[in-house]
């Protein structure tokens, strides 16, 4: 029996191809490595979000998702190295009396060592790009034309329900883990809404109204604050083992102060009914 062709399915294949090309292009850029890593990680997240809408329709997506996640996690080491420098700079602006210059210098040296090691192990990210090419071949062979707009809508509603559940849990018990889970799921849903708006116009608004639209602004602020807190925690872990770092006690105290401030804001939002 011939596979029924749907406009939504064909459009999904085109979006998939675009995201794969974006990942490969970003990994192939050696100038401006920090921006390249950032763009590659974003495209990987978008592709994984897209594939999440196809779960149950195609076989082998869990394996592909795992391979994409592994590439993203490997790149996250480089991202965190740059983020630690950016975080130190932000704190230096917020806490002008704290001496961050020496710490920033060491963080830059550390970042360069990690970049050199990563490129020595995988020159030009060739191994990662080969993995992406293999994934692209597999994905391109899937029967995308069988994917209907109605099925995508159902998948989007399920994703929205997961976001709503995670939001309720984070509101009732705003731990770092629960907030991080909610933040990840909301980010995934937002990317999926963007995909649906492109491949099946008219579907996104209904799903948004029943899922993402239910999330309170205060809880959104908590999720954003958690991202900043995670960057602070990474920076603190990096500074603690540094020997003979000028002003180290004050730097760690400054990080603690900012984390405490975030905690107070997050607790306030929850008390107000986030």
N, C-alpha and C positions, 0 to 999 in steps of 0.2 A: 504494500500500500504506500503511495507517495506521501512524503512528509508535508503536512499543510504549511504553507508559507504565511508568515505574519509580518507586518511592518515592524512591530515592536521587536520581534526576535532578530530581524535583520539589522535593526538599528542598534540593538545590544551588541551584536558582533562588531559593528563599526566602533562603538565606544570602547569595547574591549581592546580592539586593535590600536586605537588611539592611546590608551593608557599604557599598553605594552611598549609602544614606540616612545612614549614619554619616559618610561623607566630606562629603556636602553639609551636614549639620547642623553639623559642626565648622567648615567653611569659612564658614558663615553667622554664627558667633558672633564678634562683634568685641570683646566683653568677655573679658578673660583670653586675649589673643591667643596667648601662648606655649603655653598648654594646648591651645588650639584647633588650632594648627599641629601640635603633638605628636600629638593624637588623629587628625587628618586623615592624617598620614603613616603612623601605625600601621594605620589602616583601609585605606589604599592598599596597604600591604605585604600585609595579609591578603587583599585582593581579588586581587592579583597571584598570591599563593600558591594561591588557589582556582582561578584561571584556569590555573595551571600544571598542575593535575590534569586539565584538559580539553584539553590540547594534543594535536592530532591528531584530536580529535572534532569540533571546530567550526572553520570558516574565519574568518580575520580576527583571531584572538586575538593574534598577534604585534603587529599594528598597535595594538590596544587596549592591550596591555601597554606598548608604547612610549609611548603618550600618557599613561598613568598614571604611568610612570616619569618623564616630563618634568615632570608636575605635582609629583611628589614631590621631584624635584631642585630645582625652583624654591623649594619650601617649605624645603628643607634649608638654604638660605642663612640664613633666619630662625631655624631651629633651631640652627644652628651659632653664630649670634650670641648666643643665649641660653645655649647650652652653654658658650661661652667664659667667660661670667660665672660660671656654676655651677662650672666647673673652677677658676677663680681662687679662688672661695670655698673649695673643697675644699683647695686647696693652702695657702691662708691658715690653715686649721685644722691642716693637717699640718705646716706650717713657720711656727710662730708668730712667729719672729724676722724673717721676711721681710715688708717693707712692701707689701702688696697693695692698699691702699685707693685710691691714685691710679689704678692700673691698672684696678681694678674700675669706677671712675667713668668712665674713658674708654671702657671696653667697653660700659657702659650707654648712653653717648651714641651710640656707634657703632650699637648695636642699635636705638635709637630712630630714627636716620637711615635705617637699612635698612627698618624697619617703615613709616615715613612714605613712603619711596620706593616700596615695594611696593604700598601702598594707593593712592598717587597714580596709579600705572600701572594698577592693577587694583582700582578702588574696590569695597570689600566682597567682594573676590575673585569678582566677578560673572563675569569671563571664565572663570576656573577652574571655577566652578560650572556655567556653561553647557556647558563641555567634559564635565564629569561627567554632566550630564543627557543629552548626546548619546551618551556611552558607555553609559549606562543603557538608553536606547532600543534601541541595537544589541544589547546583551546580553539584554534582555528578549525580543527576537524570535528568539533561538536555540532550537532544539528540545531543551531541557534534559531532557524526558521520555525522550529516547533514551539518556541517559547511565546506564549500569548500575553497580551496586555493584561488579561484577567488574572493569569497566574502571577504576574509581577505585582499586581495590586494585592493579591492575597499574601504574597511574601512580604510586601511592604507593611501590611497591617500587622503581621506577626512580629516584624521588627519593631514596629511602634509599640506593641504591647510589651515587648521585652524592655524597651526604654521606660515605659510607664512603671513597670514593676521595679526596675532598678532605681527609678526616681523616688518611689515611695519608700523603698528600703533605705536609701540614702537620707531621706528626710527624717525617718524615724530613728535611724542609728547612723549618724554621719561620720563613720570611720574613714580612714584613708582608703581602705580597700573598697568599701561600698561606694564612695564618691568616685573613685577611679573607675570602677566598673560602669557606673552610670555615665561618666564622662566619655568613656570609650564607646558605649552603645549609642549615646546621643550623637556623637561625631559620626559613627557609622550610618545612623539613620539620616542625618543631614546629607551625607554624600549620596545615599540611596535616593533620597528625595530629588536631588539634583539630576541623577541618572533618569529617574522616572519622568521628570518634567521634560527631559529631552527626547526620550524614546516613546513615551506614551502620555502626551500632554493631556491634562485634565485629571489624571490619577493622583498626582502629588497633593493637591489641595485637600482632598477628602482624607487621605491618610494623615496628613499633617494635622488636620483638625481633631482627629481621634487619638493622636499619639503625641507628637512633639509639642503641639499646641497646649497640651495639658501641663507641661512642665513650667513651674513657677520661675520668675526672674531671679528670685533670691537663690534658688537651687542652681541656676545657671551660673550665678556669681560664685557659688561655692565650687562648682566644677572648674571654673577658670582659676580660682584661687588655689585649688589643689594642684593644677599644673605648675603654678609658680612655687608652691610649697615643695613639689617634687624636685624642681630645679635647685631649690635651697638645700634640700637634703643631699642631693648629689654633690653640691659644692662643699657642704660640711664634711661629707665622707672623704673627699679629696684633700681637704685642708688638714684634717686631724693627724695624719701620719707624717706631714711635712716637718722636717727637722729644721730648727733654727730659722723659722719663718718670722720675720719682724712683725710685732704686734699681733701674733697669733691668738692670744686669749681674747683680745678685743674684737678680732674678726669673727671668732666663733660666737662671742656674746652678741655681736650684731646680727648674725644669722638667727640665733635663738630668739632675739627680740622680734625679728620680722616674722618668724614662724609663730610666735605667741600672738602677735597682732592678727595674723591671718586666722588663727584659732578662735580668737574673740569675735572676729567678724562672722565667721562661719557659724558659731554658736548663736550669735544674735539673729542671724537669718533663720535658723531652725526654730528659735523661740518665737519668732514672728509668724511661723507657720509655713515655712518654705516647703 
